[in-house]
């Protein structure tokens, strides 16, 4: 899969919103700081590709409404 500059920028922007004092676990790759993950995404290396894939999957699932109970919104009978 080819990652466009727009996709890389989107993932970087989402990562920039993470708390700076937390580390994020990326499977068997280990734990990384926010700035480390941003560097990996910009390089589009193995870890960066994994983070891009995770973020794109998350956004796709949000679009499909997977994270929301469809019955909790709308009219309450």
Secondary structure by P-SEA (a helix, b strand, c coil): ccccaaaaaaaaaaaaaccccbbbbccccccccaaaaaaaaaaccaaaaaaaaaaaaaaaaaaaccccccccccccc
